[in-house]
Amino acid sequence: MTVAARVVASDPELRHDWSLNEVKALFALPFNDLIFKAQTIHRRYFDPNAVQISTLLSIKTGGCPEDCAYCPQSAAYDTPVKAEKMMEVQTVLADAAKAKAAGASRFCMGAAWREPKDRDLPKVAAMIKGVKEMGLETCVTLGMLKPHQAEMLKEAGLDYYNHNLDTSEAFYGEIITTRTYQDRLDTLENVRKAGISVCCGGIVGLGESEDDRASMLHTLATLPEHPESVPINLLVQVEGTPLHGGGAVDAIDFVRTIAVARVLMPKSHVRLSAGREDMDDATQALCFLAGANSIFYGEKLLTTPNPDTSRDRALFDRLGLKPA
């Protein structure tokens, strides 16, 4: 029996021992077979018509010393994004209240840092505590974390920490040179050891190959614990960044990535993340069919556009979807 046949025939189960060849075989399946497998697994673990809603706010924008080739917040590039100071706690809490009123169940806060300084964390902790008191789940993305910093965030009540791998280890150096792949994995380990849930995924459209996408998902699926949230981003090309002007990703290829993530990590929320502004409703519907069950809700994702809430509500109504 071929690898592809074994993958199709296998019962859906929670595994951490996927081989890279098995992951590549998933990508190579006929589209209908892959979608059927992903939807079957999705229904085993989740309500197929429920979507978790998160809202993302940039609490400290621009001026980042990293050189991520996709990011308009990097100080290395001349982009429309300018450096700003960290927001005040009460301003952030006011935005969180608006997000909850609009239907979000999780409020995510991002800061454009390579890594936070210890002096920054008390203010972030106050934001986390305030958002938790509203009854929202909390998530932050602050760059690399040391073990004691992860513990400080846990003490503040943090539910999730986002730290994406972005791409495969082999392709990573083409996109980022200011930190290593192992640095990212070390931060994930520090977050886990502190007892915080992990939000970790990647970006499609960086110029990577399908094998790179397979390798990135293989890394996630073979961690000791799967990330509780797996955001799959479609690159938003921003003028001034090195990746501006590159080719568009085929929609079917993007949907395949969603479906493979669902098969590999059955109990994780797979988030249809950045890039939805450039997707038509049919593409998004295919992503939900492929097992995506989380989105970012609101008109901006850190510094890039996102569909407005009225468009999302209309799409949910057409598809019979409901907030989880």
N, C-alpha and C positions, 0 to 999 in steps of 0.2 A: 504494500500500500504506500502511495506517495505521501510526502509530508502534508501536501495540501489536502489529500483525502482524509488523513488522520485528523487534521484540524477540524474539517467539516463534521466528521463522524463523532468526535469526542463530545462527551456531555459537558455542558457549561459548569465550571467549577472554579473556585478561587485558587489560583496557582501563583507561585513565585519562581517557578523553575522553567519558564519559557526559554526555548533556545532562539537565537537570532534567526535561524532558518525557518522556524515555525512562524515567527512574526512576519518575515518576508513572504511566506506562503499565504498568510492572511491577505496581505496587500495584493497578491497575485490572483486571488479568487475572482471568478466572475462577479460582477457588481451585485446582481440579484442574490447570489448565494451569500455574499458577505453581509448585505443588508438584512437578509432573513436571519442569519446567525446572530448578528448584533441585536436585532429587535427581539428575538427569542430570549436571549440572555437578559436584555434590559427588562423584559416583562417578568422575569423570574425574581428580580431584586427590587424593582421600582414600579410605581404606578406609571404606566406609559403615557398618561395624559397630564402629568404634573411636572412643573418646571420650577426649580428653586430660583429665587430672584435675589440678586446682589446689586448693590450700588457701590461705585468706586469713586473716591475723592482724592485728589492730589493735595496733601497737607503741607508739602514743601516741594516747590516746583523749580526745575532747571538748575544749572550750575553743577551738574554731576561730573566728577572727575573720570568716570569710566568712558570707554570709547566704543560702546555697543553700536554697531554700524546702522542699526535700525532706529535708534532712539533720538528724538529731537531735544531731549533734556540734557544731552551730553554737552559739556562745555567745550568739547573739541570741535564742534560743528557750528556753523552759522545758520541757525534756524529761527523761525518766528517765536520760539519759546525763550523767554528771558528768565533769569534767576529771580526767585522771590524768597522771602523769609518764611519760616514755618508759620502756619496759621495759628490764630489764638484758639484756645480750647472751646470757648463759648460759640465761636463761629462754626467750628466743626460740628458741635453738638446740634446747632440749629439746622445744618445741612442733613445731619443724621435723622432728625425729626421729620424733615421733609421727605426723606427717602422712605422712612417707615410709613408715612401717610400715603405714599404713592404705591405701596405694596411690597417693598423690599423686606426680606427677612434677615439679610446679612449686610453689614456696612463695612466696607473695605477702605483702608487708608494707606496711601502710598507716599513715600518721601524719596526724593532723588538724591540718595546718598550712596556712596560706595559701601559704607558701613556706618551705623550711628555712633556718635560719641556718648559716653555714659551720661554726660550732662543733658543730653537731649531726651533721655528716656523718661524722666519724671513727667514731662509735659505730654509725651505720647501715652504714658500710663494713665494720666488724667482723662485723656480722650477715650481710651479703652474703657475705663470705669464708667464714664458718663454714658457712652453708647450702650454698654451692658445694662445699665439701669433703665434704659428705655425698652428693654426686652428684645434687643437685636443681637444676633451673633456678631462677633467682632473678628476682623482680619486686618493685618497690616503687612506691608512689604517695605522694608527699610534697607535692603542690601544684606551684606554678610553679617552674621551674628556670632559673637563669642558665647560660650556656654553660660556665663553669668548673666549676659544680657538676655538670653532666651529665658532664663529663670526669672529675671525681673519682669518680663512681659507676661509670663505665666502667672506670677503673683498678682499682676494687675487684672487678671481675668481674661487674657487673650484666648480666643477659641482657635483661630487659624493663623498660620504664617505662610505668606506666599513667597516663593523663591523659585522661579522657573529655570529649567535647564536650557531652554531656548532651542537647542538643536542637538545633534549627535556630538559625541566627544571628538570624532575625527574631523568634523567640519567646524567645530567651535572656534578654533584659532583664526578662521577666515572672517569671523564676525566680532570677536572680542579678544583683546590682547592684554587688558588691564587686570584680569583675574583669571584663574584657571578653572577648568571643569571640576577638579577636585575641591577647589574652594567652595563651589556650589554644593557639592555633595556633603562637605563638612558642615555647612550651615544647616542642611536638611537633618543631619544626624544630631546637631546641637538642639534643634527644634524638637525633634522626637524625644530626646533624652529629657527635655524639660516638661514633657507631657502635653505639648501643643499639637493640634492636628495640622497636617501638611497640605498646602495647596501648591501644586507643582505641575507644570506642563511645558508647552513649547510654542514655537512660532512656525507657521508654514508660509513659505514665500521668500525665504532669505537667499535663495539660490541653491538650496540644498537638493540632493537627489532623493528619490523614494527610499533608497537604502538608508540615507541619513534619518529620514522620518521613522523608519523601522527601528533603527538603532536607538534613537531617542526614546521611543515608546518601550523598547526592550529594557532600557535602563530603569525606567519608572516601574515597569511590571515585575522586575526582579529585585526590587528593594525589599528588605525584610517585611515592611508594611507598605501596602499601596497608598499613595496619597489619597486623602479623603476627597479632595477636589483636584480635577485635572483640566485646567484651562487650555483649550486649543485655540490659538490666535492666528488670524490671517493677517499678514503684514500690512500695516497701514503706511504707505510710502509718504514721507514728509520731506518737503523741499529743504535741501541743505544737508541731509544725511547721505552717506555713501550709497545706500540702497535705493535712493530716489531714482525713478526712471527705469527700474527693472521690469521684467516681464510679469504679467499677471498669472496667478495660479489657476489652473483648470478647476472648475467647481466640483466636478466629479472626483478629482484627486483629493480635494479638501474633504469631501464627504467620506471618502475611504479612510482618511486619517481619523476622523471622528469614530467611524465604525470599528476600526481596529482597536482604538483606545477602549471602547466599550467592551469588546470581547476580552481583552487582556486584563482589564480591571473592573470586574462586574459590579462591585459594590461601591465604586467611586462615583461621585458626581462628575460627569464630563461636561465642562462648561464651554458653550459656544461663546467665545470671548471677543477680542478685538477684531475689527474688520467687518462687522455686521452691517455697517452703514453702506458698504459697497456690495452687499449681497441682496439679490432679489428674494421675494417671499418664497419662491419655489425652492431655492437653494437652502434657505433656512428650514423649510419644511422637511427637506431630505435629511438635514442634519439632525432634526428631532427624531425622524424615523430611524436614523442610524444609531441613536442612543444618547444624543445630547440631552441633558435634563437640567441645565443651569444656564442662566444668562446674566450679563450685566445690564442693568436697567437704568436709564438716564441718558441725558444728551451729550455727555462727555466721559471718556475713559482717560483719566489723568490729563492728557493734553490733546487727544485725538477725538474726532466726532463719533457719536453713537446714535442709533435711531432714537427718536424722541418717544416718550412713553405712550403717546396716542397711537403711533404706528405699531408699537409692540402689542398694545391692547387689542387693536384691530386684527393683527395677525393671530393672536391667541384665540380670539373669538372665531375666526375663520377655521382654525384647526381644532377647536374644541379643547384647547389647553387651559390649565388653571395653575395659579401659583401654588407651589408645594407648601 
